[in-house]
Amino acid sequence: MAEPLVVVIPHKLGQAEATRRIREGVGRARGEFAKFITIDNEYWEENKLTFAARAMGQAAAGSIDVGEASVRLEVTLPWLLAKFAAAAQRVIGQKGTLLLEKK
């Protein structure tokens, strides 16, 4: 049974700057995690990214919504990947916070 993983990261950048940073971060993550995750489909519509990915032979789908004061990642994970959700949620939160820190 599929389970959602939701991570909400607050920021003070405004929607346009946060979207720019998320776009760049997704591009870097694609290379950094290429051994573990394959992005099959990626579609940006304004400030929302919809994607499909595979890891460990399992498919997942999700979205990233960039708002004025927060970024919300939601991924529907199959049962096997859901077992790693807590660790993934922690890493995504940490990396996302670093990415969205005001500099």
C-alpha positions as CSV (number, residue, x, y, z in Angstrom):
1,M,0.0,0.0,0.0
2,A,1.3,3.5,-0.9
3,E,2.1,5.9,1.8
4,P,2.6,9.7,1.5
5,L,5.8,11.4,2.7
6,V,5.2,15.1,3.3
7,V,8.0,17.6,4.2
8,V,7.2,21.3,4.7
9,I,10.1,23.7,4.8
10,P,9.5,27.3,5.8
11,H,11.5,30.1,4.2
12,K,11.8,33.8,4.0
13,L,12.9,34.1,0.3
14,G,9.7,34.9,-1.4
15,Q,8.2,32.5,-4.0
16,A,10.4,33.5,-7.0
17,E,13.8,33.1,-5.3
18,A,12.7,29.9,-3.5
19,T,11.5,28.5,-6.9
20,R,14.8,29.4,-8.5
21,R,16.8,27.6,-5.7
22,I,14.5,24.6,-5.7
23,R,15.0,24.2,-9.5
24,E,18.8,24.4,-9.1
25,G,18.7,22.0,-6.1
26,V,16.6,19.4,-8.0
27,G,19.2,19.5,-10.8
28,R,22.1,19.0,-8.4
29,A,20.2,16.2,-6.5
30,R,19.6,14.4,-9.8
31,G,23.4,14.0,-10.1
32,E,24.2,13.6,-6.4
33,F,21.7,10.7,-5.9
34,A,21.9,9.2,-9.4
35,K,23.1,5.9,-7.9
36,F,20.0,5.6,-5.8
37,I,17.2,7.4,-7.6
38,T,16.2,7.7,-11.3
39,I,13.9,10.6,-12.3
40,D,11.6,9.3,-15.0
41,N,9.4,12.4,-15.5
42,E,9.8,16.0,-14.3
43,Y,7.3,18.8,-15.2
44,W,7.4,22.3,-13.9
45,E,4.2,24.4,-14.1
46,E,4.9,27.9,-12.6
47,N,5.9,27.2,-9.0
48,K,5.0,23.5,-8.9
49,L,7.1,20.5,-9.9
50,T,5.4,17.2,-10.6
51,F,7.6,14.2,-10.9
52,A,7.9,10.4,-11.1
53,A,10.9,8.5,-9.8
54,R,12.3,5.1,-9.2
55,A,14.5,3.7,-6.4
56,M,15.3,0.1,-5.5
57,G,13.0,-1.1,-8.3
58,Q,10.1,0.8,-6.8
59,A,8.2,3.7,-8.4
60,A,7.1,6.8,-6.6
61,A,5.4,10.0,-7.7
62,G,5.1,13.4,-6.1
63,S,5.1,17.1,-6.3
64,I,6.9,20.1,-4.9
65,D,4.8,23.3,-4.3
66,V,6.8,26.4,-3.8
67,G,4.9,29.0,-1.8
68,E,5.6,32.5,-0.7
69,A,6.8,31.3,2.8
70,S,7.2,27.6,2.5
71,V,8.0,24.7,0.2
72,R,5.9,21.5,0.4
73,L,7.2,18.2,-0.9
74,E,4.7,15.3,-1.1
75,V,5.8,11.9,-2.4
76,T,3.6,8.8,-2.6
77,L,5.9,5.9,-1.7
78,P,5.3,2.2,-2.2
79,W,5.5,0.1,0.9
80,L,9.1,-0.9,0.5
81,L,10.3,2.7,0.1
82,A,8.0,3.9,2.9
83,K,10.2,1.9,5.3
84,F,12.9,4.5,4.7
85,A,10.6,7.5,4.9
86,A,11.7,8.7,8.3
87,A,15.4,8.9,7.3
88,A,14.4,10.4,3.9
89,Q,12.2,13.0,5.6
90,R,15.1,14.1,7.9
91,V,17.6,14.3,5.1
92,I,15.2,16.2,2.8
93,G,14.3,18.6,5.6
94,Q,18.0,19.3,6.4
95,K,19.1,19.7,2.7
96,G,16.0,21.8,1.9
97,T,16.6,24.1,4.9
98,L,20.2,24.7,3.8
99,L,19.1,25.3,0.2
100,L,16.5,27.9,1.4
101,E,18.5,29.7,4.0
102,K,18.6,33.4,3.3
103,K,22.0,34.5,2.2
